[in-house]
């Protein structure tokens, strides 16, 4: 099984490009979606978060607004959240990989994949690049856009230059659906022989 790991800056279009690589949703592991499921469905995570952040986490399911408030109050709370949530995401990713080990390929859309050393040397790393101006425009459109949170999340990530050095392929996302679909098909055809 080939693992195609999609990395890039926040808002660069990682999830969109991941979907173009695989029309089968079951072949994509999206860490952001899994985190949301954990907040909504995993009571043990709620219990741990409530214990670490009692002033902010009030009830199950965990609300993103409560997490944002805790981070805005004290940026060190982000580290507490990560220490609780990331191990659960890793478990889900490992389960996904085990379940799909007979597939030709899978797509991993994991924002901190390189930073957390979750990739293997044989994985294909694809960096999604986008112009800063375009990134800002798309980030502002997102619901719950919070510049302070985005700044703190960016601080956790490697620089774009470091990610590019670690990548096998760089895609320039011009946010043109037709061109991106064609580029994704070309890449998949070249990777999966």
N, C-alpha and C positions, 0 to 999 in steps of 0.2 A: 504494500500500500504506500502510495506517495502522499506525503503531507505537504500541502501547499499552504504556506503561512502568509497571511496578508497583514502587512504592517504599514504604519504611516502616522501622520499627525492627526490630532483630533479634528474631525470634520473633513478629512481628505477624501472620503468616499470609500473607505475600506469595506463597509457592509454592502454598499451598492455593487462594488466590483466583485465581491465574494459571491453575490447572487448571480452575477453574469457568468462566473466560472462554472457554476453548477446549478442547472435548473431544478435539480432534486434538492429540496430543502434539507432532507435528512442527511445529506453529505456535508453540511456546513455546521461547524460549531462556532456559535457567536457568543463570546463571553459576556457582552453587555446584556443580551437577552437572558442568559443564564443568571446573571446577577439580579435582574428584575424578578425572575421566578423565585430566586432564593428569598428576596425581600417579601414576596407575596405568599409563598407557600411553605417556607422552612421555619417552623416555630423554634427549633433550637438556636438558629441564628438570631432570631428576634430576642430570645432570652439572653443570649450573650451580649448583644448590642445594648439592650436595656440595662444590663448590669454595669457595662462600661460607660454608658452615656445616659444615666437616669434622668437628667434634666431635660433631655430632648426626645428620647424614644418613649412614646406614650402607650401605643397599642399595636396589636397585630392586625393586619399586616404592616410591615415597616413602610413608612411614607418617605419618599425622597426629600420632601420639604423639611422633614425633621432632621434628616442626615445633613442636608445643606446648611440648616441653621446651626447644627453642632459644629460643622467645619468652619463656617463664617465666624462663629464665636471664638473658636480656638483651632488653628490649622493643625495642631497635633492630634486632633480628633480624627483626622483623615487616616493617620497611621493606625489608630485603634480599629477603625472600620475595616481597613485593609487586612489587618492581622486576623480578623474574624471571618471575613467574606472570602478572601482569596483561597484558603485551603478548601473551602466548599466548591469553588469554581474548578479547582484542580481535580477534585474527585469526579466532578461531572465530565470534565474533559477526558480524563483517563477512561471513564466508563464509555464515553462516546467513541474513543479510539478502539477500545476492545470490541465494542459492538460492531464496528465497521471495518475490522481488520482484513476482511476478505474483499473489500472494495478496491478498485484500481487506484482511486485517490479520494482524499477528503480535503476540505478547506477549513483552516483554522483562522478565525477572525478574533484575535486575542490582542487587545491594545498593548499590554505590557509583556508580550511573549518574549522578546529579546531581553528586556530588563530583568525578567524573572528566570532567565535561562531555561525556558521551556522547550526550546528548539533543539533538534539534533543535527549533526553535520550533514546528514543525507536529506534533510528537509529542503524544500524549495521556498526561499524567502522572496516575497514580492513586495516591494515598497511602492506605495501609492503616493505620488507627488502631486501637489497642486499649488498654484500661485497663492501667496499670502492674502492678497486682496479678495480672491475668490473664496478662500477658506473662511475669512472673516464674515463675508456675506452669507454663506451657508450656515455658519455657527449662529449668527443672529436670528436666523429663521427658526431654529430649533425651539421647541417648547421648553420652558424652564431654563432658557439661556441665562447663565450666571457667569459673568466675566471673572469674578474672583475664584470661583470653583474651577473654571477652565484653566486659569493661571496656575493654581495649585496642582491640578492633574498633569499639566505640561511639565511641571518641575519634577515629577516622578519619571518622566520619559527621557530616553536618550535623545540627543539632539538629532535633527533630521540628517545631518551629515554622518553621524555615527551609524544610524539605521541604514543609510544608503550603502555604507561600506560593508555592512553585514549582509546586505541583500544580494541575491543572485540576479534579480530582474528589477528594473525601475519602470513603472508605468506613469506617464504624465497624464493625470486626469484633467481633461478640459471640460468635464461635465456635459459632454455631448453624447447622449445615449446611443445614437447610431454608431459613432466611431468607437465608443467604449465597448459595445457589444462585439463588434468586429475584432477589436484588439484582444478582448478576453478569449474569443474563440480561437484566434491564431495562437495565443499562448498555450491554451489547454492542449490544442492539437500538437504543439511542439514539445510539451512536457510529457503528455501521455502518449507514448508511441505504441 
